[in-house]
Amino acid sequence: MLACLAIVSLLPAGCAAERDDAAETCMRLVPALVPPDARLALVAPLVPQPDDGTAVRFVLATANGLLENRLTCRFAQPTPWGPPRLTEVVGPDGPVDALTLFLLRDYWLPGGGGRELVRRAPPPGGAGQLLQQLLNALAGGSIYALLAVAYSLVYGLIGRIHLAFGDLAMVGGHGLFVLLVSLLASAPALGLPLVFLLAAGGGTALAALLARQTGSGPALPLWHGPGHAALIATLGLSLALREAVRLAQGAREAWLPPLLGGALTLPLPDGTMLHLGAGQLLAGATALAAYASLAFLLHGSAFGRTVRACADDAPMAALCGIDPARTLRAVFAIGGAFAALAGAVMLLVYGTIGVEGGFLLGLKAITAALLGGMGSVHGAMLGGLLIGLLESGWAVFFGGQWREVAVFALLALVLLLRPGGLAGQPPALANDRFRPR
């Protein structure tokens, strides 16, 4: 750690302002890969090359003089909730082996200066840069929005929060990963698009089935019972799902190669270039299609009328011939499908999903639902997109170190000024309803 700090202190201040997270991480690997008796004279980042990874140049002071070397690091695509994951290191003697990479990534970096590093980029200027930041927020915001809709659907029907939806998203992502790898290995003739659809459908169906089972059988009385029994039960289900996936797949993150590496570059009138990635298009299109389908289902079908009737007064709906238990199971299944779509999009866009990732993802999705107005599908979509935009803009202006603090501080501010959320009803109206006697 002291060696790394000494190396970084040798750099000019102007160079330090231009380093990004990947270059900082790569620089901290240098002391682990040089001979112990060698003295480092200089470490400096090079210009990142898209096809060559992130490289740093370092000079060794040896008995024969100064010897210049180069270290190249390659990373998986970073996610909004974590730093880039190191996937390959190429030193002066060639690529390091898998064991060395594992030790560097999981032991050297956390203990030898592997804390999250922050890049303080200059604030964006002009309409082109602003539009680029809006597009950058599309992927993360769409994932939060899909999962927030799942929370809002259940809460709007029964007034309870289903805490397991974050881990159901993790289950859906892992289901997609297993099916995708299995189908590509056993039936490559199907083609990548059809394999994508089959794997995504299988992962979504698995999460929807699991969610549906939480609203049927012995669990059904919990949702209408007093106290917080349902909340505690969903917390236990969340832990059970996490442990089941860990035992079945291991604790390591599931990783896919960059299958969505294409990007569309458009020139803008102000001279800047607008970069629209395939992952952003996929996330936005999935969220828009799912939201449009749900809006039609809730407001243009008989099923939507039964959902609204059960949400208004379930006992009266039962007297009119509606089965509230059946409606609850269907809504749970739809919420599980939305959660699985969020996990699938996260895996395809960012290339990785972990066993522990469902907790933070679910927490941010609940924040998005509260921000937009818990129980409102439209508010959940709005809250998810706003959180994605806040995270993207915060990373540009201030770096990623205090990003979660900013998200939850915004939630506290909105709830202080508008307790019902941005799109929710004021408490006086939301509580002014006929209660079942």
C-alpha positions in Angstrom: 0.0 0.0 0.0 2.8 2.4 0.9 4.6 1.6 -2.3 1.5 2.3 -4.4 1.0 5.6 -2.6 4.7 6.5 -3.2 4.4 5.7 -6.9 1.2 7.7 -7.3 2.8 10.7 -5.5 5.5 10.9 -8.2 3.0 11.8 -10.9 2.2 15.4 -11.9 -1.0 16.9 -10.7 -2.2 17.4 -14.2 -1.8 13.8 -15.1 -3.6 12.7 -11.9 -6.7 14.6 -13.0 -6.9 12.7 -16.2 -6.6 9.1 -14.9 -9.7 6.9 -15.0 -10.6 4.0 -12.7 -9.1 1.4 -15.0 -5.8 3.1 -15.3 -5.6 3.7 -11.5 -6.3 0.0 -10.9 -3.7 -1.1 -13.5 -1.1 1.2 -11.9 -1.7 -0.5 -8.5 -0.8 -3.9 -10.0 2.7 -2.8 -11.0 4.4 -3.4 -7.6 3.0 -6.9 -7.5 4.5 -7.9 -10.8 8.0 -6.4 -10.6 11.0 -8.1 -8.9 11.1 -7.4 -5.2 14.7 -5.9 -5.4 13.8 -3.5 -8.2 13.1 0.1 -7.6 10.2 1.8 -9.4 11.2 5.2 -10.8 8.0 6.2 -12.6 4.5 4.9 -13.3 2.3 6.8 -15.8 -0.9 5.8 -17.6 -1.0 5.6 -21.4 -3.8 6.6 -23.7 -6.4 3.8 -23.5 -6.9 1.8 -26.7 -10.3 0.2 -27.3 -8.8 -3.1 -28.7 -5.6 -3.1 -26.5 -7.0 -2.6 -23.0 -5.8 0.0 -20.5 -2.0 0.3 -20.4 0.4 1.9 -18.0 4.1 2.6 -18.5 6.6 2.1 -15.7 10.3 2.5 -15.4 12.5 0.2 -13.3 15.7 1.5 -11.8 18.1 -1.5 -11.9 21.8 -2.0 -11.7 22.0 -1.7 -15.5 20.2 1.6 -15.6 16.6 2.5 -16.3 14.4 -0.1 -18.0 11.1 0.9 -19.4 8.2 -1.6 -19.4 4.5 -1.7 -20.1 1.6 -3.3 -18.3 -1.8 -3.8 -19.9 -5.0 -4.6 -18.1 -8.3 -5.5 -19.6 -11.7 -5.2 -17.8 -15.2 -6.3 -18.1 -17.7 -3.6 -18.9 -18.3 -1.6 -15.6 -21.8 -1.7 -14.0 -23.5 1.3 -12.3 -23.2 -0.5 -8.9 -19.6 -1.6 -9.0 -16.1 -0.9 -10.4 -14.8 -2.6 -13.5 -13.8 -6.3 -13.0 -10.3 -7.2 -14.0 -10.3 -10.0 -16.6 -6.7 -10.1 -18.0 -3.3 -8.7 -17.2 -0.4 -8.7 -19.7 3.0 -7.9 -18.1 6.5 -7.6 -19.6 6.7 -11.4 -19.8 3.3 -11.9 -21.3 -0.2 -12.7 -19.9 -0.3 -13.8 -16.3 -1.8 -17.2 -15.6 -5.3 -17.7 -14.2 -4.1 -18.3 -10.6 -2.0 -15.1 -10.5 -5.0 -13.2 -12.0 -7.2 -14.5 -9.2 -4.8 -13.6 -6.5 -4.2 -10.1 -7.9 -7.9 -9.4 -8.3 -9.3 -10.9 -5.1 -6.4 -10.4 -2.7 -3.9 -7.8 -3.9 -6.3 -5.1 -5.0 -8.6 -5.2 -1.9 -5.7 -5.3 0.5 -3.1 -3.4 -1.5 -4.9 -0.3 -2.6 -7.8 -1.9 -4.4 -10.4 0.4 -3.0 -12.7 2.1 -5.5 -11.0 4.9 -7.3 -12.6 8.1 -8.5 -12.1 10.0 -11.7 -13.1 13.6 -11.5 -13.8 14.5 -15.1 -14.7 18.1 -16.1 -18.4 18.8 -16.2 -20.0 18.2 -19.6 -20.7 21.2 -21.7 -23.1 21.7 -24.5 -26.2 20.0 -25.7 -24.3 17.1 -27.2 -22.6 16.2 -24.0 -25.9 16.5 -22.1 -27.6 14.2 -24.6 -24.8 11.7 -24.3 -25.2 11.6 -20.5 -29.0 11.0 -21.0 -28.2 8.0 -23.2 -25.6 6.7 -20.7 -28.2 6.7 -18.0 -30.6 4.7 -20.2 -29.2 1.3 -19.4 -29.0 1.5 -15.6 -32.3 3.5 -15.4 -34.2 0.9 -17.5 -33.0 -1.9 -15.2 -34.1 0.1 -12.1 -37.4 0.9 -13.7 -38.2 -2.7 -14.6 -37.6 -3.9 -11.1 -39.3 -0.9 -9.5 -42.5 -1.8 -11.5 -42.5 -5.2 -9.8 -42.4 -3.7 -6.3 -45.1 -1.1 -7.2 -47.4 -3.8 -8.8 -47.6 -5.8 -5.6 -47.8 -2.8 -3.3 -50.6 -1.3 -5.3 -52.6 -4.5 -5.0 -52.2 -5.4 -1.3 -50.2 -2.6 0.3 -47.2 -4.8 1.1 -43.5 -4.8 -0.1 -42.2 -8.0 -1.6 -38.5 -7.8 -0.6 -37.4 -10.9 -2.7 -37.8 -9.2 -6.1 -34.2 -8.1 -6.1 -33.0 -11.7 -5.7 -35.6 -12.9 -8.2 -33.9 -10.6 -10.7 -30.6 -12.3 -9.8 -32.3 -15.7 -10.3 -33.6 -14.6 -13.7 -30.1 -13.4 -14.7 -28.5 -16.6 -13.7 -31.2 -18.6 -15.4 -30.5 -16.7 -18.6 -26.8 -17.4 -18.2 -27.2 -21.1 -17.7 -29.6 -21.5 -20.5 -27.6 -19.3 -22.9 -24.4 -21.2 -22.3 -26.2 -24.6 -22.5 -28.0 -23.8 -25.7 -24.9 -22.3 -27.4 -23.0 -25.5 -26.5 -25.7 -28.0 -27.4 -27.5 -26.4 -30.3 -25.3 -23.8 -32.0 -27.3 -24.2 -35.2 -30.2 -22.3 -33.7 -28.4 -19.1 -34.1 -27.7 -16.4 -31.5 -30.9 -14.4 -31.8 -33.1 -17.5 -31.3 -30.9 -18.7 -28.4 -31.2 -15.3 -26.8 -35.0 -15.4 -26.9 -35.2 -19.0 -25.6 -32.8 -18.3 -22.8 -34.5 -15.1 -21.8 -37.9 -16.7 -21.9 -36.7 -19.6 -19.7 -35.1 -17.3 -17.1 -38.2 -15.1 -17.0 -40.5 -18.1 -16.7 -38.5 -19.5 -13.8 -38.6 -16.2 -11.8 -42.3 -15.7 -12.6 -43.1 -19.2 -11.3 -41.1 -18.6 -8.1 -42.9 -15.3 -7.5 -46.3 -16.8 -8.2 -45.7 -19.5 -5.6 -45.2 -16.9 -2.9 -48.8 -15.8 -3.4 -50.4 -19.2 -3.2 -50.7 -22.1 -0.8 -49.5 -21.6 2.8 -48.0 -18.2 2.0 -51.4 -16.7 1.0 -52.7 -15.8 4.5 -49.5 -13.9 5.3 -50.3 -11.1 2.8 -53.6 -10.3 4.4 -52.6 -11.0 8.0 -51.7 -8.4 10.6 -48.2 -7.2 11.5 -45.1 -7.6 9.4 -45.2 -11.4 8.9 -45.3 -11.1 5.1 -42.3 -8.7 5.1 -40.2 -11.0 7.2 -41.3 -14.0 5.1 -40.1 -12.3 1.9 -36.8 -11.4 3.6 -36.4 -15.1 4.4 -37.2 -16.0 0.8 -34.6 -13.5 -0.4 -31.9 -15.1 1.7 -33.0 -18.6 0.7 -32.9 -17.7 -3.1 -29.4 -16.2 -2.6 -28.1 -19.2 -0.8 -29.7 -21.7 -3.3 -28.0 -20.0 -6.2 -24.7 -19.8 -4.4 -24.8 -23.6 -3.7 -25.9 -24.4 -7.3 -23.6 -22.0 -9.2 -20.9 -20.9 -6.7 -20.2 -17.5 -5.2 -18.3 -16.2 -8.2 -19.9 -13.8 -10.6 -21.3 -15.2 -13.8 -19.5 -13.5 -16.7 -20.4 -13.3 -20.4 -18.1 -12.0 -23.2 -19.2 -8.7 -24.7 -22.0 -10.0 -27.0 -23.5 -6.6 -27.5 -20.3 -4.7 -28.5 -21.7 -2.8 -31.4 -22.2 1.0 -31.2 -23.8 3.6 -33.4 -21.9 6.9 -33.7 -23.8 10.0 -34.9 -22.4 13.5 -35.5 -24.1 16.4 -33.9 -24.4 20.0 -35.1 -22.1 21.3 -32.3 -19.2 19.1 -33.6 -19.5 16.4 -30.9 -20.1 12.7 -31.6 -23.0 10.9 -30.0 -22.3 7.2 -29.1 -25.3 4.9 -28.8 -24.4 1.4 -27.7 -26.3 -1.8 -28.5 -26.7 -2.4 -24.7 -28.4 1.0 -24.3 -30.7 0.2 -27.1 -31.6 -3.2 -25.7 -32.2 -1.9 -22.2 -34.4 1.0 -23.4 -36.3 -1.2 -25.9 -37.0 -3.9 -23.3 -38.2 -1.4 -20.7 -40.4 0.4 -23.2 -42.0 -2.8 -24.6 -42.6 -4.2 -21.1 -44.1 -1.0 -19.8 -46.4 -0.6 -22.9 -47.6 -4.2 -22.5 -48.3 -3.8 -18.8 -50.1 -0.5 -19.4 -52.3 -2.1 -22.0 -52.9 -5.1 -19.7 -53.9 -2.9 -16.7 -56.0 -0.3 -18.6 -57.3 -2.1 -21.7 -58.2 -5.6 -20.6 -60.6 -7.5 -18.3 -57.7 -8.6 -16.2 -56.7 -5.0 -15.5 -60.3 -4.3 -14.3 -60.1 -7.2 -11.9 -56.7 -6.0 -10.6 -58.1 -2.5 -10.0 -61.2 -3.9 -8.3 -59.1 -6.1 -5.9 -56.9 -3.1 -5.2 -59.9 -0.9 -4.3 -61.8 -3.4 -2.2 -60.9 -7.1 -2.3 -63.9 -8.4 -0.3 -66.4 -6.5 -2.5 -64.6 -7.8 -5.6 -65.0 -11.4 -4.3 -68.8 -10.8 -3.8 -69.0 -9.7 -7.4 -67.4 -13.0 -8.6 -63.7 -12.1 -8.8 -61.2 -14.4 -7.2 -58.8 -12.2 -5.3 -56.3 -15.1 -4.6 -56.1 -15.9 -8.3 -55.5 -12.2 -9.1 -52.8 -12.0 -6.5 -51.0 -15.0 -8.0 -51.2 -13.5 -11.4 -49.8 -10.1 -10.2 -47.0 -11.8 -8.4 -46.1 -13.7 -11.6 -46.0 -10.5 -13.6 -43.9 -8.9 -11.0 -41.5 -11.9 -11.1 -41.3 -11.6 -14.9 -40.4 -7.9 -14.7 -37.7 -8.7 -12.1 -36.3 -11.4 -14.3 -36.2 -9.0 -17.3 -34.2 -6.6 -15.1 -31.7 -9.3 -14.3 -31.5 -10.5 -17.9 -30.9 -7.0 -19.2 -28.2 -6.4 -16.5 -26.4 -9.6 -17.6 -26.6 -8.9 -21.3 -25.6 -5.2 -21.1 -22.9 -5.3 -18.4 -21.8 -8.9 -19.0 -21.8 -10.0 -15.3 -24.2 -10.8 -12.5 -23.3 -12.0 -9.0 -25.1 -13.8 -6.2 -24.9 -10.8 -3.9 -25.9 -8.3 -6.6 -29.6 -8.7 -6.1 -29.6 -7.0 -2.7 -28.2 -3.7 -3.8 -30.2 -3.8 -7.0 -33.4 -4.4 -5.1 -32.7 -1.7 -2.6 -32.2 0.8 -5.4 -35.3 -0.4 -7.2 -37.3 0.1 -3.9 -35.8 3.6 -3.8 -36.9 4.2 -7.3 -40.5 3.0 -6.5 -40.6 5.3 -3.5 -39.2 8.2 -5.4 -41.9 7.9 -8.1 -44.7 6.9 -5.8 -45.0 3.4 -4.4 -48.0 1.7 -6.0 -47.8 3.7 -9.2 -46.5 1.9 -12.2 -45.9 5.2 -14.1 -44.1 6.6 -11.0 -41.9 3.5 -10.8 -40.7 3.9 -14.4 -40.1 7.6 -13.7 -38.2 6.9 -10.5 -36.0 4.3 -12.1 -35.0 6.5 -15.0 -34.3 9.4 -12.6 -32.0 7.3 -10.4 -30.2 6.1 -13.6 -29.8 9.8 -14.7 -28.6 10.8 -11.2 -25.9 8.1 -11.1 -24.7 8.9 -14.5 -24.5 12.6 -13.9 -23.0 12.2 -10.5 -20.2 10.0 -11.9 -19.3 12.7 -14.5 -19.2 15.6 -12.0 -18.0 14.0 -8.8 -16.9 10.5 -9.6 -18.5 7.2 -8.4 -17.4 7.2 -4.8 -20.4 8.9 -3.2 -23.0 7.8 -5.8 -25.1 5.7 -3.5 -25.1 8.5 -0.9 -26.5 10.9 -3.5 -29.3 8.4 -4.5 -30.6 7.9 -1.0 -30.2 11.5 -0.1 -32.4 12.4 -3.0 -35.0 9.9 -1.8 -34.9 11.4 1.7 -35.4 14.9 0.2 -38.3 13.9 -2.1 -40.1 12.1 0.7 -39.6 15.1 3.0 -41.1 17.5 0.5 -43.6 15.1 -1.1 -44.2 12.0 1.0 -46.3 10.3 -1.6 -43.5 10.4 -4.2 -43.3 12.4 -7.5 -46.3 10.6 -9.2 -48.1 9.3 -6.1 -51.1 10.7 -4.3 -50.7 13.0 -1.3 -51.2 11.0 2.0 -54.5 12.8 2.7 -56.0 11.4 -0.6 -54.3 8.0 -0.5 -55.7 7.3 2.9 -59.2 8.6 2.2 -60.8 5.4 1.1 -63.4 2.9 2.3 -61.8 0.4 4.6 -63.2 -3.2 4.8 -65.0 -3.6 8.2 
